[in-house]
Amino acid sequence: MPLPLETIALTDGTCRYTPQLFDAADCDRILEVLLRETAWKQEHIRMFGRQLPMPRLTAWYGEAGKTYKYSGLLNEPLPWFPEVALLRDAVSHSVGTPFNSVLCNLYRDGTDSMSWHTDDERELGRNPTIASISFGAERNFLLKHVRTGARAAFALGHGSLLIMEGPLQHHWVHRVPKTSRTVGVRVNLTFRWIV
Ligand SMILES: O=C(O)CCC(=O)C(=O)O
């Protein structure tokens, strides 16, 4: 049976959330495996006329041919490895929808971050369901409505699941800000369906 998820109805979109999709001992093991086995890469993006390192490491896994372009980077999927395929299946089961790709983000400490953006690339389809699981240090995940400025926030901790769905990506931007708190490593996986 999929776990009950809390539904948070926002203006123009919906989130579903549980703070603990996996139990604590599993989370520690999963974090260790993801840190060790994911093909983490330092990507660079062009900003202010310069190639700057992204403030996090990333990796893209998925079915062959499911390429994903964001921030000017064309990502060819790496083949699923066992741990990430098991997580995909567990998350699909809980969310009730299939996923054929995942973006992995590694935040090494509080200086790593992700700036305001929306997951609205054409290959995600019109109203994508995006399922985000996190392991390791808790970090704030912020949402902002582009027209009204309304805000929502989640503290995404070890083993949490957050789903963004409906028209949310047309109306809200999201980010993970830097923090001056001393925080450890965090891994976030966002499962997606590439059309
Ligand atoms: O690390 C997170 O919680 C957010 C990841 C994210 O926004 C993304 O992959 O688009």
The ligand as an SDF file (V2000), in Angstrom:
LIG
                    3D

 10  9  0  0  0  0  0  0  0  0999 V2000
   17.3910   19.8640   -4.0920 O   0  0  0  0  0  0  0  0  0  0  0  0
   16.1900   20.1020   -4.1210 C   0  0  0  0  0  0  0  0  0  0  0  0
   15.4360   19.8820   -3.1840 O   0  0  0  0  0  0  0  0  0  0  0  0
   15.6030   20.7700   -5.3450 C   0  0  0  0  0  0  0  0  0  0  0  0
   16.0100   20.1860   -6.6520 C   0  0  0  0  0  0  0  0  0  0  0  0
   15.3810   20.9110   -7.7870 C   0  0  0  0  0  0  0  0  0  0  0  0
   14.7920   21.9430   -7.6310 O   0  0  0  0  0  0  0  0  0  0  0  0
   15.4840   20.3750   -9.1360 C   0  0  0  0  0  0  0  0  0  0  0  0
   16.1510   19.3360   -9.3470 O   0  0  0  0  0  0  0  0  0  0  0  0
   14.8960   21.0070  -10.0400 O   0  0  0  0  0  0  0  0  0  0  0  0
  1  2  2  0
  2  3  1  0
  2  4  1  0
  4  5  1  0
  5  6  1  0
  6  7  2  0
  6  8  1  0
  8  9  2  0
  8 10  1  0
M  END
$$$$
